[in-house]
Amino acid sequence: MTRSLKKGPYLDPRVLKKIAGKDPMETPSIKTWSRACVISPEMVGFTFGVHNGRKHIDVLVSEDMIGHRLGEFSPTRTFYRHGGKMQKELDQKAKQQEIDAAKAARTV
């Protein structure tokens, strides 16, 4: 469910205070814990350090991000890979192809 148009987007006042009157190119990364803050046009060009629960991940705000939330660009979970028998076979094939390519490069 989206936020009411009557209320407008949620803009954290602390984040707006940190960017007020500053130049995006000269300002270092701005640390924030406000993942729910909606990206507004004033934020374009700034780099935000968005907290993901463990550390701050740098997010450079561009025009395409306007209307999205800061937390969308700072993932909280790390994806390693899918497992299982099928994945193991694919890994073995890839490793064998690398070995074959290295042998072919040595002979040439």
C-alpha positions in Angstrom: 0.0 0.0 0.0 1.4 3.4 -1.0 1.5 6.5 1.0 -1.4 8.9 0.6 -0.9 11.7 -2.0 -2.4 14.1 0.5 0.5 13.4 2.8 3.2 13.5 0.2 6.4 11.4 0.1 8.4 10.7 3.3 11.5 12.9 3.4 13.5 12.6 6.5 14.2 16.1 7.8 17.7 15.0 9.1 18.7 13.9 5.6 17.5 17.2 4.1 19.3 19.2 6.8 22.6 17.4 5.9 22.4 18.3 2.2 21.0 21.8 2.6 23.3 24.4 0.9 26.1 21.9 0.0 27.7 21.1 -3.3 27.3 17.4 -4.3 30.8 17.2 -5.8 32.6 18.5 -2.8 30.6 16.7 -0.1 31.8 13.3 1.1 29.5 10.4 1.7 26.6 11.3 3.9 25.8 8.5 6.4 22.2 7.8 7.1 20.1 5.1 8.8 16.9 6.4 7.2 16.3 3.6 4.6 12.6 4.7 4.2 13.5 8.2 3.0 12.2 8.9 -0.5 14.8 10.2 -3.0 13.9 13.7 -4.1 15.4 15.9 -6.9 17.5 17.9 -4.4 19.5 14.7 -3.6 20.7 14.0 -7.2 24.5 13.9 -7.3 25.1 13.3 -3.6 26.6 10.0 -2.3 24.7 8.5 0.7 26.1 5.9 3.0 22.9 3.9 3.6 23.0 1.5 6.5 22.1 -2.1 5.7 22.1 -3.4 9.3 25.8 -4.1 9.4 27.6 -1.4 7.5 27.1 1.7 5.4 26.9 1.0 1.6 27.7 4.0 -0.6 24.8 4.9 -3.0 25.4 7.6 -5.7 22.0 9.1 -6.4 21.1 9.7 -10.1 18.0 11.1 -11.8 16.6 7.5 -12.4 16.4 7.0 -8.6 13.9 9.8 -7.9 10.8 8.5 -6.2 12.5 5.3 -4.9 13.6 4.8 -1.4 17.2 4.9 -0.2 16.9 1.4 1.2 16.2 -0.1 -2.2 19.8 0.4 -3.2 21.4 -1.0 -0.1 20.7 -4.8 0.1 20.5 -6.3 3.5 21.1 -9.9 2.5 24.1 -11.4 0.7 23.4 -13.8 -2.1 26.2 -16.4 -2.5 24.7 -18.9 -5.0 22.2 -21.6 -5.3 23.4 -25.1 -4.3 22.5 -28.6 -5.1 23.6 -31.4 -7.5 22.8 -29.4 -10.6 24.9 -26.4 -9.5 27.8 -28.7 -8.7 27.7 -30.2 -12.2 27.7 -26.8 -13.8 30.7 -25.7 -11.6 32.6 -28.8 -12.6 31.9 -28.2 -16.3 33.0 -24.6 -16.0 36.2 -25.6 -14.2 37.0 -28.2 -16.9 36.5 -25.6 -19.7 39.0 -23.3 -17.9 41.5 -26.1 -17.7 41.0 -26.9 -21.4 41.4 -23.3 -22.4 44.6 -22.9 -20.4 46.0 -26.1 -22.1 45.1 -24.8 -25.5 46.7 -21.4 -24.8 50.0 -23.1 -23.7 50.2 -25.2 -26.9 49.8 -22.2 -29.2 
